[in-house]
Structure formats: C-alpha cells, structure tokens
C-alpha cells in the first residue's frame, strides 16, 4: 500500500504544527507530564476512515520511543453520526500535544470524502466509478488521502448494498488502493485537438494500445452522437465485443448534439415520464434537461448507439458528478455504465474539520464546558454501528 508516514521527526512536526502546541509541549516538559485522553469527533455524519492517521501516529510513537493507545469506536467504513466520538487517543501529554494539527488533517477530509464516495456508490449500485480527482487535489498527499477515502467508501457500499463501487482511479501512484497496479484512462481532450478529429484520435490510441479496451472522448467537436457512431463503425469488433467505451464530458455551456430545452424534455418524458413532474430544484432540472452532461443527453446517446446496433458500447459519463448529481441520475435510471468523478472531494472544506478535546488528565475526567458529550460515560457499552441512512 502507498500510505507511508511522513513528517515524523520533532523538527518536521514543529515546522508544520500550530505554534501554540509547540509552546505547550515545551511548557509541559518544564512542569511535568500527565497521561491524557483525547476524544476526536466531527460535526457532520461521516464514514470512518482512520488508517492514514493511525499509520502516522504509529510512526511518530516509534520515533519518540513511546506508545499511543488508539481506541476506535467504529470499524473502517462504518457510518458515524454528527458529534459522536470517532476514537479516543491516549498517551503522554508531552508526546501528543503537538500532533493535533497533523492528525486532524489526516482524519477529517478522508472521513468526509469516504462518506461522499459511499453515497455515490450506494445510490447507483449498478454503475462503476473511476476516481478522477488527482488533478483537483492540493498536492500528492491530498491525492493519496482522497484515493484512500474513495476505496473505504466504496468497500462499505459493496458490503451494505452490493454496489459495484469504485473500480479504479486515474493514476498509478494510488491505484493499489483499488487493487490495481495502474490507473485507468485513455485520452484527454488535448489529444483530440492534436489528432484533429475524434476518429483519428481513436485510431492512434488503438494503434498504440491494441490490446486494451478503447475509450474515446466524444464531446470535443460538439458532435457527441456523430462521433460516437463514427468510432463504433470504424471498430465494429471492439464495439460488438463490449471493449469500446464512449466518454461524454460536455461542458455546461452548451447542449449535447441534437438537443435543446424542448428536445431534452421530450427525450426524458419518453424514458421516464414522471421525472420532471415531481418537484425539482433549479439545479436538479439542469442535471435532467439542461446543458452539459444531463440525463436527457445520456438517454439520447444511448438511443443513438442502440438504434445503430451498438448496444454493447458502454457510456462513461463525467463532468460534475457529485453525490447530489448521482442521486438525480439514479432517480431517473439514466443509462450510465461508468462514472468518472472527482466530486467525492468535499465541496465545503469547512465540513472536513475534525476536532480533538482532552477529556481525561491522569485518569480524572475533565473537559471544557460544552463538550461533556464527549465523556466516556458509556465507553463499556458495545456500540452497534448505525446503518448509513443514504443506503
């Protein structure tokens, strides 16, 4: 696995942690150590994803020749309600106090991203997902965290609802989280421009990688239907054997080829008459019948492929597939085979903030006023993880 611990020396930790933790550690050394217990929690429901944090804490404990006791209240992948302690962390106050900044960074975002990945996979259990978030991450450390989180949420959805979940990601570095050696992907938009045509780009890639399934972007020239059919006709053996995918990534500034507002409504009404007859927000309507990769666009593409005899060509949809967009697509049973998404990344970063409070000093309960709910009054009660309410 790729989750190797970094930032374990005192000098490295002091450089990146909050200064008041460093000063507190120095002061505790002067006046004497105590054994403390921290309760760590989040203010929103999450999917428990502690491995990166635990790996780092183990490495720091070894570096400092001490031992930290991590009492997790849930298994990896379990749903945790807002405000419920995720874990209790105990050890020397001197050895722990300057670690809070870093271990919270490694825990909170992963738990929220795992929750989002679970939500998408559980909402669309028959759809495969590919994690395409790396280029949206703030560096490789975040990319690793998001890949780990996606794998945790995906495995939870597989266990609970039999979902296909995340089958891979877009780069080699974090592919092992999904049981792969390599990332997935065929061509970016830039290559279509280089080749001067969608068909020629497909020919070049097939020549370069003749033994791999062919996935072709079809939206570069605003001819999604025309180019999808052209590529399928050029490679009929791949199309008929299920080894061809067309990826639709139309941006939100235009309709997919052959559609406008009226035609989009017609397409959706033909496939799911109730879809727009129930209450829909403006955003939901845009995902159903608007510009970009809408449900109507996907139905229209599927119809064109099927009518031409290419029923086995798969559709990969990307562009803004958040948990909310997945729910809308699931509600109308949009015919998507694979979703490429970076949108399990938390949209509101403030939701990823994990918080730690000390609840015991040398075994004596004590916590700041207002955080009494973190106390271990019920620590001997065996907790039965609640089922994720989005399932």
N, C-alpha and C positions, 0 to 999 in steps of 0.2 A: 504494500500500500504506500501511498505517497505522503501520508500525513506525518512528516518528520518534524520534531520540535526544533524551533529556533528561538533566539533571544533567551538564553538560559543563564548567562553569566550575570553577576551583580552589576557590572559596568553597563552591559547591554540593557538590562532591566531599568536601571536608574536613568538611562538616557531617554527612554520612551514612556515611562510611567508618570503619573501625576506627581508633581513635586511634593505635595503635602504628604503623600505616602512615604516618600524617601525620607523626609524630615522626621516623620513619626517613627520610622524604623530606627533612625539614629537615636532618638529620644528614649525609646523603649530599651535600647542597649544600655543607656546610662542608668535608667531607674529600675530595670528588672523585667524579665519576660513573664508572660502568662500564657496559659493554653486557652485558646478561643475557638468558638464555633460560629461560622458564618452561615446564614440562610440566604440562598440565592433564588430570586424569583423574577417573573416578568409580568407586565401589566396587561397582557393580552393572551388569548389562547395560543398555544404553540405546539409543535411536535418536537419531542425531546431529542436533541442531537448534541450530546456532550463529548464525543470522542476526541475532537481536536483539543478541547480544553483539558481533558484528562491526560492526554498524551503529553501536553506541555507541562502540566503540574507535576507529573511523574519525573520528567526530565529535570525540572527545577529542584525538586526534592532531592534527587540524586546529586545534583551539583552542590547543594547546600548541606549535604550529609544529614538530612532529616527525613521525616516521613509525614505525609499529609493523609488524613483519613477523609475519603470522599464517600459520603453516604447518599447514594442516588435514590430518589423516591420512585423512580419510574424506569422502565426499560427503554433503551434506544428505540425511537419511533413511536412511543406512546403519546397520546394526546394529553396535554396538561392545561387545566383551566387558568384563567387570568388570576394572578395573585397567589397561586399555590406554589409553595416552595418546590423548586426543581430538585435541589440537593442541599445537603449540609456539608460544609467543608471545615474540618477541624485540624488544629496543629498549633505550633508555636506562633504567637502573635508577631514576634520579630521576623520569622521566616515567611509569614503570609502577608503582612500588611502592605508591602509594596508590589504585590502581584495582582491586586484587584483590577487595575486598569486593563491589563493584558488578558486575564482570563475571562473578563466580561466581554471583551472584544471578540473572543473566540467562541463564545457561547450564544449570545443574543441573536446576531444575524443568522447563524446557522439554524437555530430553532424556528425562526420565522420563515426562512426560505424552505425548510423541510415541511412546514405546515402548508405553504403555498404549493409545493410540489405534490404533496399528498392530495390536496384539494383538487388540483387539475387531473391527476391520475385517477382518483376515485370518481370524479364527476364524469369522466369519459373513459370508462374502464376498457373499452374495446379498441381504443386508439393508442398507438405507440408514441412516445415522446422522445425527442432528442434535445439535450441541453445545449443551447447555443449562446450562452451568456458571457463567455470568456472576454469577448472584446468590449463588453459593457462594464467589466469589473475594474476596480481601482487597484490594479496590480495582480500578480500571480497568487499572493496569499489569499486575497478575496476570491479569486477564481477557484482555488482549491476548496475554500470554505463552501462556496455555492455548489460545487460538484458533489462534495460530501453530503451536503444538505439535501440535494435532489435525490441522491441514492437512498438516503434514510427515509424521506417521504414516500418515495416510490416503493420501497420494500414494505412499508406499512400498508400502502394501498393494495399491494399484491396479496398480503396476508388477509386483510379485512374484507376486501370486495372482489378478489380475484382479478384485479386490473393487470393489464399488460405493463403499464408504467413506463419508466424511462429505460430505453434500450441502449442508450449511449450518449455521448457528448461530442463536441466539435474539435477537441484537440487531444493529442497523445498524453500530455502530462497528467491529466486527471482521468483518463479512460479506465484505469484499474478500479475506480470506484464503481464502475458499471460492469465489471467483469470482462473488460476488453483490453487489448493491447494498443489499439489505435482508435483515434477519433473518427467520427463519421463526416462525410461531406463530399461533394463533387465539384461544384463550380460557383464562384461568386459572380455578381453582376458585372464586375470589371472584366471578367473573361469573355462574357457575351459581347461586350463592346469591342474587345480585342479581336474576336473572331468575325465581327461584322454581321453575324446572323446567328440566331438561336440554333438552327440546324447545323451550321458549320461548327459551332462550339460543341455540340453533341458528338459530331463525327470525330473531332480532335480528341475529346476525352475518351471516347470509346477506343480509339486507336492507341492512346497512351495507357489505358487500363482496360484491356479487352476482357479480362476475367472477372471484373466487378460489375454489379448491377449499375445501371445508368440512371442518374438523377439529373434532370435538366430544369433550369430556371426558365420560366416561360413568360415573364412579365416585362422584360427589358424594352421591347418594341411596342408595348401595348397591344400585342396580338396573342393573348393567352390561349384562346381557343385554336386559332390558326396554327400557331407554332407547336402547340401540344400535339395536334393531329399530324403535322408535318414530320415531327420526330418519330412518332409512333409508326407512321407509314414507312419511314426510312429504315427502321429497325423492327420489322414485324416479328422476328423470332424472339427478341427481348420482350416486346410488348405482349406476345401471346404466352410467354413462359412466366410472366409475373416479375421479370427482372428489370422493369422500367418504372421509374417514378417521375412525375412532373411536379415541380415545386412552384407554388403560387405565392408571391410575396408583393403583390401590387400595393403601392403606397396609397395613403388616404386622400391624395389629391385628385384622383380620377376613378371612374368606374371601370370594371373589368370589361374587356372587349364584348360588344353586343348588348351591354346593359345600360340602363339609365334608371331613374327612380321608378317609373311606371313598369318597365320590364322586370325590374327586380321584384317588385310586389307580385307581378304575375307569376314569376318563377317560384317564389316562396309559397304563394297561395296554391299553386299546383301540387307542391310536395307536402306542405304542412299548412292546411287552411286555417288552423287555429293560432298559428304562430304570431300574427300581428293583430289578432282580435282580442287579445288579452292586454292588460296594462303593460306598457313598456316605457322605460325611460328614454330620453333622447339618445343616450349612449347605446343602449340596447338596440334601438331601431337602426342606428348607424351600423352596428355589427350585423344586423339581419339583412337590411336592404340598402345600405349606404355605399359609399365609395370604399375602395380598398378591398381587402380580403373579407368579404361579407359571406353570410350563409347562402344568399342568393347566388353569389359568384361561384361558390363551391358546387352548389347544385347544378348550375349552368355548365360548368366544366365537366362534371360527372356525366351529365346528359349527353354532351357532345362526344365524349370518349365512348360511352356505351352505344350510342347510335351508330358510331363508325366501326363497331365491333371490337373495341379495345377495353373490354370490361376488366381485364386483369392489370391494366396500368393503374398504379396507385397514385393517390393525390397526397402530397405533402403541403401542409398549409403553415405559413409563418406570417409574421407581422402583427405584433401587439397581442400575442396570445397570453393574457393574464389569467388568473383563476376566474375572474368575472366573465371574461370573454368565452372561456371554455364552458362555463355554466350556460351561457346563452346558446352556444353552438350545440351543446348536449340537449337543450330543451327542444330543439327542432330536428334533432338527429341528423345534423349535417354530415354528409358522406366523406369524412376525413379519415385517411388511413394513418397518417403520421403528422404530428405537430412538432415543429421546430420552435423552441421558445427560450427566451432569456428572461421572460416575465415572471418567473418564480422568484426573481430577485425582489426584495421588499421595495414596494413603491414609496412607502413612507418610512424613511430611515429612523424616524423617532420611535416607530413601533418596535425596533430591534433592540432597544435599550434594556439590558438586564441590570438588575440592582442587587447589591450584596449588603447585608446588615449583620453585625455581630449580635448573637442572641445569648451567648454564654461566655463568662470570663472565669477561668479555673473552675468550671462546672456550675457556677452560680448564674441562674437566668437573669439577663439584663438586656434590654433593647430600648431604643429610643421610642418615645411616646408616639403612638400612631401605628407602630409596626408590631404590635403584640400578636397579630395574627400569624406571625412567623414562628412563634414559640413552639417548642416540641412537645406540647401537652399531649398530643395524640400520636407520638412517634412510635409507640408499640402496637398501634392498630395497623393491621395488614391492609395496605391500600390496594383496591381493585381499580386498575386504570379505567377511566370512563371511555366509552366508545366515542370516537371523533364524530361530532354532530354533523359534519358535512358529508359523511358517508351515506 
